[in-house]
Amino acid sequence: MSTAAVSDYRELARRRLPRFLFDYIDGGAYDEVTLRRNVADLEAIALRQRVLRDVSQLDLGTELFGQRLSMPLALAPVGLAGMYARRGEVQAARAAKAAGVAMCLSTVAVCSLEEVAQAVPGVVWFQLYMVRDRAFMRDMLARAAYHCAVLLFTVDLPVAGARYRDARSGLSDPDARRGRFKRMAQIARCPGWAWDVGVCGRPHTLGNLANIVSGQSLMTDFFAWTRENFDATVTWKDIAWIREHWQGPIVIKGVLDPDDARAALECGADGIVVSNHGGRQLDGTPSSATALPAIVEAVGDRLTVLADGGVRSGLDVLRMLALGARGVLIGRAWAYALSARGHAGVAHVLRLLEEEMRVAMALTGCTRVEDISGDLLVRPP
């Protein structure tokens, strides 16, 4: 199957992965209304086409948190990526480095921070949850400080969203034996994945949690750790605790309301990610694209505002920037590509996004990322 767009990689991932893993990447919370809104609301944004402007020289480069990037893009943290392809986080980080963009490693990655940073130094940001085990957090922050320049602190997961697809596929079936049977039956129908990841991709552990989880099985460890450690008592005051143990930029991920953006500013954050967790938490929220303009208006340039949610093309990246974001994170787009073709898939998707963004900039009359603004948007009459 030829691959000309992110949607092609989604189909390849669906064919290659066991259902429980594909649904984990592809699905959202409840009836997935917000997941669909993220995509549809971005697609609905009309842009002003401009002509007879010299667009022969385009510059996509930008700077985020002191790091020069080839384009205003980073790979968002995606949990369990090492189950989509052999040592998947390392493969994705290598593709990100070659493309000149950053990658944010998830707390619940299969490959540890040390494994990724050793293989691909200088490209990794780190994502962390506030969890009950503060000793673990202190240790994790110290490890991250040794390898990473930017910390993304995810705040929209005090409890896990209700994800129907995960329950139906066997990934989070409350009957552990039944869930295991479902997963094994699905794996048996995916011999390519079973060899590449199931056999050659070991060890199957949560690398960053290796010292504190039971080691029974990856899926058992994953759900047990999240149930026991996500902290529903966290408030804005806890950001001060993070700051005591982290000296670099702190980016609050999961902001969807202007009041919360102002609170992030007041607590000393350096940036925020306007995000509804890809529609995987509270279903029925506004899309990230819909929420973004009011948040940008609330904080102005006092915070570096990033955004994610529904980005499937370079055109979508341009739309998010025109709505006011300084940079864009992609999640499912790189996860699909990794699942389908590993490093080569992620590298190709990043090239596609860059090429699509170049075309979109040229046809809207922009030659630099700094030129992208709300003037590109077609306003309703």
N, C-alpha and C positions, 0 to 999 in steps of 0.2 A: 504494500500500500504506500503510495506517495504521500509526502507530508508537506503541505503548503501553508498550514495554519495550525494554531493551537488545537482546534477542534479535531484535526486529524490525529494528533497525539492522544487526545482523550479516547478516541475509538481504539487506537492501538493498545492503550493501557487497559481498556475494558476487556479486550481479547486476551491479553497476556496474564493479567493478575487473577488470583483467586478472588471470588466475588467479595469476600469479607474485607479484603484490602482495597479493592476498587471502590466499594461503597464507603469505606472510611475516608478516602480521598475526596470522592465525588459528592458525598451526601451532606445534608445540613440538619438542623434541628426541626423537630415536629413535622409540619407539612412542607417545609422548605420554601416558604413564601419569601423570606428575606434573601435566601440564596438566589432565587430567580430575580428578585428585584435588583440585586447588585448588578447582574448582567443587563437586564432590560433597561434600567434607568441610565446606565452608561450608553447603551446603544441608541437611546432616544435623544441624546444630546446632539443638537445640530451645530455645525461649525461654519464659520464664514469662509467661503472660498475666495481667495484674493489672487489677482493675476497681474502680469507684467511687472513683477518685482524680481530683482536679481537674487536668485536663490541657488546660485552655482556653488557657493561655499557655505556648508552647513556645519555648525558646531554643536554637538549634543553633550559636550562635557559639562560637568557641574561639580560643585564641592558640597559635601554633606559631613558635618561634624569633623571638619579638618581633613577629610579624606577626599582626594580627587578621584572622580569616577568618570568613566567614558560616556555614561548617560545617566539620567536621574532615575536609577533603577536599582533594586536590591532583591535578592531572593528572600522571601519571608520565611520565618521558622515553620517547618512542617514536621510534626511528630512522626516517628517510626519510619523515616525515609529510607533507612537501611534495610527495610523489608520490601521496598519496591524494586531495588536493584542491589546487586552485590556491593556491600560497603557503600551504600547510596549517598550518604552525606559527603564522603570524600570525593566521589565522582562529581557531585554537584558543585562542590567548592572548587574543584579544578576547572570546571567549565566557567564558573563565575570569575575566577582569577584571570583566565585567558581572555575573557570578554571585558575585563576592567571594571567589574561591578562587585558589590559586596554580597556576602551571604550571611544570613543570620541563623545560627545553629540553635535548634530547639533543646530545651532541657531534657525532653524525652526522646532524644535521638538514639539511634542504635549505636552509631560511632561516637566515641567520647570526644570531648573538646580537645583533649591532648592528641588523639589520633588524627583528627581533622587538621588541627593547627600544625602538627608536625609534617603532614603531607602537603599542606597548602598554607604556608605562613603568610600573614599579613592581609588576609581577605575576610576573616571571620568576625562578625558581630555575635553577641550572645543574647539569647532570650531566657528570661527567668520568671518563674511564678513566685509569689509570696506564699510560702507553705509553713505549716506548723513547726516543722523541724528547723529551728533557727541555726542550730549548729551546722546542719547541712548547707544552709544558705550562706553562712559565713565562709565555709570551705569552698563552696561553688563560686562565690564572688572573688575569693582569693585566686582560685584557679583561672577564672575568666580574666582577671586583671593582668595575669602573666601573659595572656595570649591575645586579648581582644581590646579594641579601643572604644567600643560602643556597647551599652547595655540596653536591651529592649525589655522593659518590665511589663508583663502582661497582666492586666487588671480586670478583665471581663470574664474571669473564670473562678469566682468564689465557689461556685458549684458547677458541675458538668451539665450541659444542655441535654435535653431528651432527644436522642438521635434514633429514630425508628429504624432506619436502615441497618444500623449496627446490631440492633436486637434481632432483626429478621435474618441477618446473614450469619449469625452465630458468634459474632465478634464480642458482643456484650450480653449474650444470653444468660439470664440468671441461673439457669441450670447448666453448671460447668461441664458436665459430661456430655450433654446434648450439644452444647456449643462447640466442644472439641470435635465431636463426631461430624458436625456440619462443616467445620473448617477443613478437616482431613479429607472429606469427600470432595470439597472444592479444589483442594491442592492436587488431588489425584487427577483432575481434569486439566491441570496446567503443568505439563512436564517440563517445559522450558523454564518457567519460573522456579519450579521445584529444584532443578539442578543448579541454576545460576545463583539463586538466593538460599533456597532451603538447604542445599548441600554445601556449595562453595562460598556462601556468604556468611558462614559462622565466624565468630560466636553471635548468637541471637540473644543479645542482652541490651538493657538500657544502659549504654556505656557510662553516662554521667552519674548513674545511680548504682553502679556495680557494687559499691561497698556497703549499701544500705538496704538493698532488696533481697528477697529470699532466694532468688535464682531457680524457682520452680519451673517457670516457663515465661517467655517474653510477654504473652498476652495476660497471663495471670498476674505477673509483676506489674504490668502497666496499669491495669484497672485497680488492683489493690493499692498501689502507691497513690494514684490520683484520688481514690475514695478516702484514704486515710490522711492525706496531707494537704489537700486544698483547704485554704483557711478562709472561712466565711466571716471572720471577725475583722478583716483588714480594712483600714480606713486611710484617708490621706495622710494622717499623722505617721503612718508606717513608712512613708517615703523618706522621712528623716533618718530612719534606721538604715535604709538602703544607702543613703548618702554617706553615712558614717563609715561604710565598708566599701564604697566604690567612689573613686575620685574622677572617673571619666564622665563623658556625656551619658545622661539618663534619658531615655525616651519611653514615655508612657504609652503602651499599646492597648487599644480598646476603647478609645474615647469616641463618643457618638453624640454628645450634647455640649452646647457652648458653655454651660455652667461648669461642667467637668473640665473643659479645656482651660477655663480661667483658674480652676482649682489646681490643675497641673502647673500652671504658670506660677501661682502663689507658693506652691510647695518646692519650687526650685528646679523643676524639670527643664531639660534643655530642648526637648522636642516631644511631640505626640504622634501617634499613628491613629488617624481617623479610621475606625474599623469596627465591624460588627462580628468579628471572628469568622468571616466568610459565611455568615448565616448559620453558624454551627452552635450558637448559644441561645439567645432570645429571639424566637421567630416572631415576625410581625413588626420588627423595628424598621426605621427608614434605611434605605440603602446608604452605603458610604458616600456615593456621589451626591445624593440628596442632602445629606447631613453636612458635607464638607464646606460649602460656602459660608454658612452661618458661623461655623467654628473658626474659619479663617478671619472673618470679620471680628469675632470676639477677641482674638489674641494678636491679630496683625502680624508684624514681623518679630514680635517678642519671643516667639517659639518657632522652631523649625517644624513645620507641619508636613507629615507624610500621610499617605493614604493607601489602603488596599481594599479589595473586594470587587469581584466581577471583571478584573482586568484580563482580557484575553487577546489583546493585540496592541501594537504600537500606537494605533489610533486611540485606543482607550487610555494609554499612558498620556498622550497629548490632552485628552479630555480632562483627566484628573489634574494635570498641571494648569490647564485653563481655568479650572474651578478653584485654584488657589494652592494646591499642594506644591511643595518644593521637591518632592521625590515620591516614587511609587514602589510599593512592594508587591511582588507577584508570588502566589502560593500554588494554586492548582496548576497553573500553566507549567511550572517547572516540574511539579510532581508527576503530571501526566507524561512529560517528556522523559523524565528519569525512568519511569516504569516501563516505557516502551523501548527506549534505546540507550539507557544509561547516560554516560558522559556525553556521547555524541548527540543524543536527543536534547539534553539541556543546552549544549553549545549551539545547536541548530535553532532552538526556540529563541535564545538570546539574539542570534543573528537576525531571525525573522522580526523580532520586536524592534531591533535597531533599524532595519530596512523599512519597516512599516512606519516607524516614527519619522524617518527622514522624508518619506513621501508625504506624510501628513503635514510636516512642517513646511515643506516646499509649497504645497498647494494651499496653505493658509498664509503664506508670505512671511514665515518666520525663519530666520537664519541662525538664531541662538536660542538656547533654552531660556535665557533671561527675557527674551521677547515674548514668550508665551504668557498670555494673560487673559482676563475675562473679555477683552476686546475680540477674541476669536469666537466667542459664543454668539449664536443667533438668539437674540432675546425675543420672548413672545410679544406679539403686538399689543 
